[in-house]
Amino acid sequence: MRGFKGGMFGGGFRTGRKFDAADLQLIILALLSEQPRHGYELIKTLEERSGGFYVPSPGVIYPALTYLEETGLAEVEASGTKKLYRITESGQKRVEENQALVEATLTKLSAIGEKMAHVRRVFGGEDAGDDEGRDSPFGRDAGDVHLARQLLRSALRSKYPWSKAEGARIAAILERAAADIIRGETKAED
């Protein structure tokens, strides 16, 4: 899968477009093999499975569905003002031929969804009182520091792998933060 290369959260998806057209079509077929769906349902399903990391636009989903219909891999029926898409026998065969790739991609989406949920918990402060924070070398009252460390870790993972220029930018930010910590300066003290 071309879209399934290094990137976000320790490798898996590139930034920007997450899938190329052929990969997205295969994932759509896999979702249609679970049950018939409308285009909007496909968008929401991908958003849910990735924890909000991947939310394809209608401008990506509907052309893919049109292509799948035109190539006989999916069929459509009018359902009021909406179109309901179903996988065809040849579409099912395509999914079966690529089952390992489909499973790996859907598993990766799920794993990213779990990581995104964790990031949301961290941003929401839900993890500040967990056991990991209590075992911190900074003591029991270090919830804010623990939370900030988790945010930093998540931010670094979200940018990895980075280019040489991006690595230099990140290093400069971390060096400034370390220097500020050592000096004991804060914005409030200025």
C-alpha positions as protocol buffer text, in pm:
chain_id: "A"
residue {
  index: 1
  type: MET
  ca { x: 0 y: 0 z: 0 }
}
residue {
  index: 2
  type: ARG
  ca { x: 159 y: 320 z: -111 }
}
residue {
  index: 3
  type: GLY
  ca { x: -18 y: 533 z: 153 }
}
residue {
  index: 4
  type: PHE
  ca { x: 95 y: 297 z: 428 }
}
residue {
  index: 5
  type: LYS
  ca { x: 450 y: 428 z: 471 }
}
residue {
  index: 6
  type: GLY
  ca { x: 637 y: 599 z: 757 }
}
residue {
  index: 7
  type: GLY
  ca { x: 482 y: 897 z: 926 }
}
residue {
  index: 8
  type: MET
  ca { x: 235 y: 970 z: 1198 }
}
residue {
  index: 9
  type: PHE
  ca { x: 253 y: 777 z: 1524 }
}
residue {
  index: 10
  type: GLY
  ca { x: 560 y: 568 z: 1457 }
}
residue {
  index: 11
  type: GLY
  ca { x: 498 y: 494 z: 1092 }
}
residue {
  index: 12
  type: GLY
  ca { x: 188 y: 416 z: 902 }
}
residue {
  index: 13
  type: PHE
  ca { x: 40 y: 715 z: 728 }
}
residue {
  index: 14
  type: ARG
  ca { x: 195 y: 1008 z: 554 }
}
residue {
  index: 15
  type: THR
  ca { x: 92 y: 1364 z: 631 }
}
residue {
  index: 16
  type: GLY
  ca { x: -154 y: 1531 z: 397 }
}
residue {
  index: 17
  type: ARG
  ca { x: -331 y: 1270 z: 187 }
}
residue {
  index: 18
  type: LYS
  ca { x: -341 y: 952 z: 392 }
}
residue {
  index: 19
  type: PHE
  ca { x: -409 y: 716 z: 99 }
}
residue {
  index: 20
  type: ASP
  ca { x: -357 y: 725 z: -272 }
}
residue {
  index: 21
  type: ALA
  ca { x: -668 y: 667 z: -487 }
}
residue {
  index: 22
  type: ALA
  ca { x: -624 y: 290 z: -529 }
}
residue {
  index: 23
  type: ASP
  ca { x: -565 y: 236 z: -157 }
}
residue {
  index: 24
  type: LEU
  ca { x: -868 y: 442 z: -60 }
}
residue {
  index: 25
  type: GLN
  ca { x: -1083 y: 251 z: -308 }
}
residue {
  index: 26
  type: LEU
  ca { x: -972 y: -77 z: -152 }
}
residue {
  index: 27
  type: ILE
  ca { x: -1054 y: 44 z: 200 }
}
residue {
  index: 28
  type: ILE
  ca { x: -1394 y: 168 z: 82 }
}
residue {
  index: 29
  type: LEU
  ca { x: -1460 y: -174 z: -71 }
}
residue {
  index: 30
  type: ALA
  ca { x: -1364 y: -339 z: 258 }
}
residue {
  index: 31
  type: LEU
  ca { x: -1609 y: -116 z: 446 }
}
residue {
  index: 32
  type: LEU
  ca { x: -1879 y: -190 z: 190 }
}
residue {
  index: 33
  type: SER
  ca { x: -1814 y: -562 z: 236 }
}
residue {
  index: 34
  type: GLU
  ca { x: -1917 y: -516 z: 601 }
}
residue {
  index: 35
  type: GLN
  ca { x: -2245 y: -352 z: 502 }
}
residue {
  index: 36
  type: PRO
  ca { x: -2392 y: -121 z: 236 }
}
residue {
  index: 37
  type: ARG
  ca { x: -2324 y: 244 z: 315 }
}
residue {
  index: 38
  type: HIS
  ca { x: -2389 y: 597 z: 199 }
}
residue {
  index: 39
  type: GLY
  ca { x: -2091 y: 818 z: 118 }
}
residue {
  index: 40
  type: TYR
  ca { x: -2140 y: 1020 z: 436 }
}
residue {
  index: 41
  type: GLU
  ca { x: -2141 y: 697 z: 641 }
}
residue {
  index: 42
  type: LEU
  ca { x: -1807 y: 601 z: 488 }
}
residue {
  index: 43
  type: ILE
  ca { x: -1660 y: 936 z: 588 }
}
residue {
  index: 44
  type: LYS
  ca { x: -1790 y: 901 z: 944 }
}
residue {
  index: 45
  type: THR
  ca { x: -1675 y: 538 z: 970 }
}
residue {
  index: 46
  type: LEU
  ca { x: -1320 y: 629 z: 866 }
}
residue {
  index: 47
  type: GLU
  ca { x: -1325 y: 923 z: 1106 }
}
residue {
  index: 48
  type: GLU
  ca { x: -1444 y: 703 z: 1394 }
}
residue {
  index: 49
  type: ARG
  ca { x: -1201 y: 420 z: 1326 }
}
residue {
  index: 50
  type: SER
  ca { x: -908 y: 662 z: 1318 }
}
residue {
  index: 51
  type: GLY
  ca { x: -1018 y: 863 z: 1620 }
}
residue {
  index: 52
  type: GLY
  ca { x: -1054 y: 1171 z: 1403 }
}
residue {
  index: 53
  type: PHE
  ca { x: -706 y: 1139 z: 1249 }
}
residue {
  index: 54
  type: TYR
  ca { x: -843 y: 1062 z: 903 }
}
residue {
  index: 55
  type: VAL
  ca { x: -1157 y: 1242 z: 788 }
}
residue {
  index: 56
  type: PRO
  ca { x: -1176 y: 1215 z: 410 }
}
residue {
  index: 57
  type: SER
  ca { x: -1356 y: 1495 z: 236 }
}
residue {
  index: 58
  type: PRO
  ca { x: -1662 y: 1437 z: 17 }
}
residue {
  index: 59
  type: GLY
  ca { x: -1439 y: 1552 z: -270 }
}
residue {
  index: 60
  type: VAL
  ca { x: -1227 y: 1240 z: -214 }
}
residue {
  index: 61
  type: ILE
  ca { x: -1495 y: 985 z: -119 }
}
residue {
  index: 62
  type: TYR
  ca { x: -1753 y: 1049 z: -390 }
}
residue {
  index: 63
  type: PRO
  ca { x: -1514 y: 1033 z: -686 }
}
residue {
  index: 64
  type: ALA
  ca { x: -1379 y: 705 z: -542 }
}
residue {
  index: 65
  type: LEU
  ca { x: -1733 y: 569 z: -513 }
}
residue {
  index: 66
  type: THR
  ca { x: -1811 y: 679 z: -869 }
}
residue {
  index: 67
  type: TYR
  ca { x: -1499 y: 500 z: -992 }
}
residue {
  index: 68
  type: LEU
  ca { x: -1591 y: 183 z: -801 }
}
residue {
  index: 69
  type: GLU
  ca { x: -1938 y: 194 z: -955 }
}
residue {
  index: 70
  type: GLU
  ca { x: -1805 y: 257 z: -1306 }
}
residue {
  index: 71
  type: THR
  ca { x: -1561 y: -33 z: -1279 }
}
residue {
  index: 72
  type: GLY
  ca { x: -1825 y: -273 z: -1149 }
}
residue {
  index: 73
  type: LEU
  ca { x: -1670 y: -317 z: -804 }
}
residue {
  index: 74
  type: ALA
  ca { x: -1965 y: -147 z: -633 }
}
residue {
  index: 75
  type: GLU
  ca { x: -2324 y: -79 z: -726 }
}
residue {
  index: 76
  type: VAL
  ca { x: -2552 y: 199 z: -619 }
}
residue {
  index: 77
  type: GLU
  ca { x: -2921 y: 227 z: -549 }
}
residue {
  index: 78
  type: ALA
  ca { x: -3117 y: 543 z: -489 }
}
residue {
  index: 79
  type: SER
  ca { x: -3235 y: 574 z: -131 }
}
residue {
  index: 80
  type: GLY
  ca { x: -3441 y: 892 z: -130 }
}
residue {
  index: 81
  type: THR
  ca { x: -3205 y: 1173 z: -218 }
}
residue {
  index: 82
  type: LYS
  ca { x: -2904 y: 965 z: -114 }
}
residue {
  index: 83
  type: LYS
  ca { x: -2718 y: 686 z: -287 }
}
residue {
  index: 84
  type: LEU
  ca { x: -2659 y: 358 z: -108 }
}
residue {
  index: 85
  type: TYR
  ca { x: -2346 y: 176 z: -220 }
}
residue {
  index: 86
  type: ARG
  ca { x: -2303 y: -203 z: -210 }
}
residue {
  index: 87
  type: ILE
  ca { x: -2004 y: -416 z: -296 }
}
residue {
  index: 88
  type: THR
  ca { x: -2038 y: -642 z: -599 }
}
residue {
  index: 89
  type: GLU
  ca { x: -1905 y: -994 z: -637 }
}
residue {
  index: 90
  type: SER
  ca { x: -1599 y: -863 z: -824 }
}
residue {
  index: 91
  type: GLY
  ca { x: -1548 y: -601 z: -553 }
}
residue {
  index: 92
  type: GLN
  ca { x: -1562 y: -871 z: -287 }
}
residue {
  index: 93
  type: LYS
  ca { x: -1304 y: -1070 z: -483 }
}
residue {
  index: 94
  type: ARG
  ca { x: -1075 y: -763 z: -488 }
}
residue {
  index: 95
  type: VAL
  ca { x: -1105 y: -732 z: -108 }
}
residue {
  index: 96
  type: GLU
  ca { x: -1032 y: -1103 z: -59 }
}
residue {
  index: 97
  type: GLU
  ca { x: -726 y: -1085 z: -287 }
}
residue {
  index: 98
  type: ASN
  ca { x: -592 y: -798 z: -74 }
}
residue {
  index: 99
  type: GLN
  ca { x: -717 y: -917 z: 266 }
}
residue {
  index: 100
  type: ALA
  ca { x: -382 y: -890 z: 445 }
}
residue {
  index: 101
  type: LEU
  ca { x: -337 y: -533 z: 326 }
}
residue {
  index: 102
  type: VAL
  ca { x: -694 y: -440 z: 421 }
}
residue {
  index: 103
  type: GLU
  ca { x: -657 y: -590 z: 769 }
}
residue {
  index: 104
  type: ALA
  ca { x: -321 y: -420 z: 825 }
}
residue {
  index: 105
  type: THR
  ca { x: -463 y: -83 z: 721 }
}
residue {
  index: 106
  type: LEU
  ca { x: -779 y: -114 z: 929 }
}
residue {
  index: 107
  type: THR
  ca { x: -571 y: -230 z: 1227 }
}
residue {
  index: 108
  type: LYS
  ca { x: -342 y: 72 z: 1184 }
}
residue {
  index: 109
  type: LEU
  ca { x: -644 y: 305 z: 1165 }
}
residue {
  index: 110
  type: SER
  ca { x: -774 y: 152 z: 1487 }
}
residue {
  index: 111
  type: ALA
  ca { x: -436 y: 188 z: 1660 }
}
residue {
  index: 112
  type: ILE
  ca { x: -416 y: 551 z: 1553 }
}
residue {
  index: 113
  type: GLY
  ca { x: -770 y: 597 z: 1683 }
}
residue {
  index: 114
  type: GLU
  ca { x: -661 y: 466 z: 2023 }
}
residue {
  index: 115
  type: LYS
  ca { x: -361 y: 699 z: 2025 }
}
residue {
  index: 116
  type: MET
  ca { x: -579 y: 993 z: 1926 }
}
residue {
  index: 117
  type: ALA
  ca { x: -816 y: 909 z: 2214 }
}
residue {
  index: 118
  type: HIS
  ca { x: -517 y: 908 z: 2448 }
}
residue {
  index: 119
  type: VAL
  ca { x: -403 y: 1247 z: 2318 }
}
residue {
  index: 120
  type: ARG
  ca { x: -754 y: 1383 z: 2375 }
}
residue {
  index: 121
  type: ARG
  ca { x: -752 y: 1247 z: 2731 }
}
residue {
  index: 122
  type: VAL
  ca { x: -414 y: 1409 z: 2790 }
}
residue {
  index: 123
  type: PHE
  ca { x: -529 y: 1743 z: 2650 }
}
residue {
  index: 124
  type: GLY
  ca { x: -844 y: 1712 z: 2861 }
}
residue {
  index: 125
  type: GLY
  ca { x: -637 y: 1638 z: 3173 }
}
residue {
  index: 126
  type: GLU
  ca { x: -803 y: 1302 z: 3238 }
}
residue {
  index: 127
  type: ASP
  ca { x: -467 y: 1126 z: 3280 }
}
residue {
  index: 128
  type: ALA
  ca { x: -315 y: 1375 z: 3523 }
}
residue {
  index: 129
  type: GLY
  ca { x: -409 y: 1164 z: 3823 }
}
residue {
  index: 130
  type: ASP
  ca { x: -316 y: 820 z: 3693 }
}
residue {
  index: 131
  type: ASP
  ca { x: -58 y: 593 z: 3853 }
}
residue {
  index: 132
  type: GLU
  ca { x: 208 y: 681 z: 3596 }
}
residue {
  index: 133
  type: GLY
  ca { x: 202 y: 1043 z: 3716 }
}
residue {
  index: 134
  type: ARG
  ca { x: 229 y: 933 z: 4077 }
}
residue {
  index: 135
  type: ASP
  ca { x: 541 y: 734 z: 3999 }
}
residue {
  index: 136
  type: SER
  ca { x: 696 y: 1038 z: 3839 }
}
residue {
  index: 137
  type: PRO
  ca { x: 1043 y: 1134 z: 3964 }
}
residue {
  index: 138
  type: PHE
  ca { x: 891 y: 1477 z: 4028 }
}
residue {
  index: 139
  type: GLY
  ca { x: 656 y: 1349 z: 4301 }
}
residue {
  index: 140
  type: ARG
  ca { x: 283 y: 1324 z: 4357 }
}
residue {
  index: 141
  type: ASP
  ca { x: 212 y: 1693 z: 4300 }
}
residue {
  index: 142
  type: ALA
  ca { x: 369 y: 1695 z: 3955 }
}
residue {
  index: 143
  type: GLY
  ca { x: 45 y: 1648 z: 3759 }
}
residue {
  index: 144
  type: ASP
  ca { x: 101 y: 1952 z: 3541 }
}
residue {
  index: 145
  type: VAL
  ca { x: 458 y: 1847 z: 3459 }
}
residue {
  index: 146
  type: HIS
  ca { x: 344 y: 1491 z: 3390 }
}
residue {
  index: 147
  type: LEU
  ca { x: 70 y: 1618 z: 3160 }
}
residue {
  index: 148
  type: ALA
  ca { x: 312 y: 1845 z: 2977 }
}
residue {
  index: 149
  type: ARG
  ca { x: 558 y: 1557 z: 2930 }
}
residue {
  index: 150
  type: GLN
  ca { x: 280 y: 1343 z: 2781 }
}
residue {
  index: 151
  type: LEU
  ca { x: 180 y: 1625 z: 2547 }
}
residue {
  index: 152
  type: LEU
  ca { x: 541 y: 1669 z: 2437 }
}
residue {
  index: 153
  type: ARG
  ca { x: 578 y: 1295 z: 2376 }
}
residue {
  index: 154
  type: SER
  ca { x: 257 y: 1292 z: 2171 }
}
residue {
  index: 155
  type: ALA
  ca { x: 362 y: 1599 z: 1973 }
}
residue {
  index: 156
  type: LEU
  ca { x: 700 y: 1445 z: 1889 }
}
residue {
  index: 157
  type: ARG
  ca { x: 537 y: 1120 z: 1779 }
}
residue {
  index: 158
  type: SER
  ca { x: 294 y: 1310 z: 1560 }
}
residue {
  index: 159
  type: LYS
  ca { x: 581 y: 1476 z: 1372 }
}
residue {
  index: 160
  type: TYR
  ca { x: 803 y: 1168 z: 1332 }
}
residue {
  index: 161
  type: PRO
  ca { x: 974 y: 1101 z: 1099 }
}
residue {
  index: 162
  type: TRP
  ca { x: 1083 y: 1456 z: 1040 }
}
residue {
  index: 163
  type: SER
  ca { x: 1301 y: 1615 z: 780 }
}
residue {
  index: 164
  type: LYS
  ca { x: 1642 y: 1755 z: 872 }
}
residue {
  index: 165
  type: ALA
  ca { x: 1497 y: 2107 z: 877 }
}
residue {
  index: 166
  type: GLU
  ca { x: 1201 y: 2002 z: 1092 }
}
residue {
  index: 167
  type: GLY
  ca { x: 1437 y: 1818 z: 1328 }
}
residue {
  index: 168
  type: ALA
  ca { x: 1645 y: 2134 z: 1366 }
}
residue {
  index: 169
  type: ARG
  ca { x: 1331 y: 2339 z: 1436 }
}
residue {
  index: 170
  type: ILE
  ca { x: 1212 y: 2091 z: 1700 }
}
residue {
  index: 171
  type: ALA
  ca { x: 1557 y: 2077 z: 1861 }
}
residue {
  index: 172
  type: ALA
  ca { x: 1567 y: 2457 z: 1884 }
}
residue {
  index: 173
  type: ILE
  ca { x: 1227 y: 2464 z: 2055 }
}
residue {
  index: 174
  type: LEU
  ca { x: 1336 y: 2197 z: 2305 }
}
residue {
  index: 175
  type: GLU
  ca { x: 1666 y: 2376 z: 2372 }
}
residue {
  index: 176
  type: ARG
  ca { x: 1481 y: 2704 z: 2442 }
}
residue {
  index: 177
  type: ALA
  ca { x: 1241 y: 2522 z: 2675 }
}
residue {
  index: 178
  type: ALA
  ca { x: 1529 y: 2354 z: 2862 }
}
residue {
  index: 179
  type: ALA
  ca { x: 1709 y: 2687 z: 2897 }
}
residue {
  index: 180
  type: ASP
  ca { x: 1390 y: 2852 z: 3031 }
}
residue {
  index: 181
  type: ILE
  ca { x: 1346 y: 2569 z: 3285 }
}
residue {
  index: 182
  type: ILE
  ca { x: 1706 y: 2602 z: 3404 }
}
residue {
  index: 183
  type: ARG
  ca { x: 1679 y: 2981 z: 3436 }
}
residue {
  index: 184
  type: GLY
  ca { x: 1342 y: 2949 z: 3611 }
}
residue {
  index: 185
  type: GLU
  ca { x: 1182 y: 3204 z: 3382 }
}
residue {
  index: 186
  type: THR
  ca { x: 813 y: 3206 z: 3304 }
}
residue {
  index: 187
  type: LYS
  ca { x: 593 y: 3448 z: 3114 }
}
residue {
  index: 188
  type: ALA
  ca { x: 415 y: 3534 z: 3439 }
}
residue {
  index: 189
  type: GLU
  ca { x: 744 y: 3649 z: 3599 }
}
residue {
  index: 190
  type: ASP
  ca { x: 839 y: 3884 z: 3313 }
}
